[in-house]
Amino acid sequence: MNAETENTLARGQQRGSHGRQQDEGVLVIRTIAMPADTNPSGDIFGGWLMSQMDLAAGNMAGRVSQGRGATVSVEAMQFLRPVKVGDEVTLYASLRKVGRTSMRIHIDAWARPRYSDQAEKVTDADFVFVALDENGAPRPVFDTA
């Protein structure tokens, strides 16, 4: 990584470092998995979890770019264990890369059974966002001025 790339990433990480910092990243969302979020088997629907992760990544992208953004891709998501109704789901975000108009944000998802002290990682993925201007066109993540 060259010095300019390192400086750009450090600038983005500083903007995105709101909330409680953990080894896994910045704590962005904590929520409870509810019965309405289940699949036909009674576990939490993977699409619900993915949408929570997208919200967390979008939150980080908005803070870093200080504006609107859109999800471009989600990479390498694997579910490690089911999330159950009543589990506390915690999402951590880590800014991994900043390009001219894009950001790569890693999301770790953890679930803690309702009456337990121990959380387990349930999945993770990289979300790529592009910063958008008021017309919905890609724009630089950072002002060029």
C-alpha positions in Angstrom: 0.0 0.0 0.0 1.5 3.4 -1.0 1.5 6.4 1.3 -1.4 8.2 -0.5 -3.6 5.0 -0.2 -2.7 4.7 3.5 -3.5 8.4 4.1 -6.9 8.0 2.3 -7.8 4.9 4.3 -6.7 6.6 7.6 -8.9 9.6 6.8 -11.9 7.4 6.1 -11.3 5.3 9.2 -11.2 8.5 11.3 -14.5 9.7 9.9 -16.1 6.3 10.4 -14.8 5.7 13.9 -18.0 6.7 15.7 -19.5 4.5 18.4 -17.8 1.9 20.4 -14.7 0.4 18.9 -14.1 -3.3 19.2 -11.5 -5.7 17.8 -14.1 -6.6 15.2 -14.7 -2.9 14.2 -17.0 -0.1 15.2 -20.3 -1.2 16.8 -22.9 0.2 14.4 -26.2 -1.7 15.1 -27.5 -3.8 18.0 -31.0 -5.2 17.6 -33.1 -8.1 18.7 -34.2 -10.8 16.3 -38.0 -11.0 16.4 -40.6 -13.6 15.3 -41.7 -11.6 12.3 -38.1 -12.0 10.9 -38.3 -15.9 10.7 -38.1 -18.2 7.7 -40.4 -21.2 7.3 -38.1 -23.3 9.6 -38.5 -20.8 12.5 -34.9 -19.5 12.3 -34.2 -15.9 11.5 -34.3 -15.3 7.7 -30.9 -14.8 6.2 -32.2 -12.0 4.1 -33.2 -10.1 7.3 -29.7 -10.5 8.6 -28.2 -9.4 5.3 -30.4 -6.3 5.3 -29.2 -5.4 8.8 -25.6 -5.8 7.6 -26.4 -3.6 4.6 -27.8 -0.9 6.9 -24.7 -1.1 9.1 -22.4 -0.8 6.0 -24.5 2.1 4.7 -24.2 3.9 8.0 -20.4 3.6 7.8 -20.3 4.6 4.2 -22.5 7.7 4.9 -20.2 8.8 7.7 -17.0 8.3 5.7 -18.3 10.0 2.5 -20.4 12.5 4.4 -23.3 11.9 2.0 -25.4 9.6 0.1 -24.2 6.2 -1.1 -25.4 3.0 -2.7 -24.5 -0.7 -2.3 -22.6 -1.9 -5.3 -21.8 -5.5 -4.2 -21.7 -7.9 -1.3 -18.9 -10.4 -1.3 -18.2 -13.7 0.4 -21.1 -14.1 2.8 -21.3 -17.5 4.6 -23.7 -18.3 7.5 -21.9 -20.0 10.3 -24.9 -20.8 12.5 -28.6 -19.9 12.6 -29.8 -16.8 14.4 -32.8 -17.6 16.7 -35.8 -15.5 17.7 -34.8 -13.4 20.7 -31.1 -13.4 19.9 -29.3 -10.0 20.3 -27.6 -9.3 17.0 -24.6 -7.0 17.0 -23.0 -5.7 13.9 -19.5 -4.3 13.6 -18.2 -2.3 10.7 -14.6 -1.8 9.6 -13.5 0.4 6.7 -11.1 -1.7 4.6 -10.5 0.4 1.5 -11.3 3.8 0.0 -11.1 4.4 -3.7 -11.9 7.6 -5.6 -15.7 7.0 -5.4 -16.0 3.7 -3.6 -15.6 2.2 -0.1 -15.1 -1.4 1.0 -16.6 -2.0 4.4 -16.3 -5.3 6.3 -19.3 -6.2 8.5 -19.1 -8.8 11.3 -22.4 -10.1 12.6 -22.5 -11.7 16.1 -25.5 -13.2 17.9 -26.0 -13.7 21.7 -28.8 -16.0 22.8 -31.2 -14.0 25.0 -30.2 -15.6 28.3 -26.5 -16.1 27.7 -23.4 -14.1 28.3 -21.6 -15.6 25.2 -22.0 -14.2 21.7 -21.0 -16.1 18.6 -20.0 -14.9 15.2 -22.8 -15.8 12.7 -21.5 -14.3 9.5 -19.4 -11.6 7.9 -19.1 -10.0 4.5 -17.5 -7.2 2.5 -19.9 -4.5 1.2 -18.8 -2.2 -1.5 -20.5 1.2 -1.6 -20.2 4.1 -4.1 -20.6 7.7 -3.0 -23.4 9.5 -4.9 -24.1 13.2 -5.6 -27.5 14.8 -5.4 -28.4 13.4 -8.9 -27.4 9.9 -8.0 -24.2 9.9 -10.0 -20.9 8.6 -8.5 -18.8 11.3 -6.8 -15.5 11.4 -5.0 -15.6 10.1 -1.5 -13.6 13.1 -0.3 -13.9 16.6 -1.5 -11.1 17.4 -4.0 -10.8 21.0 -2.8 
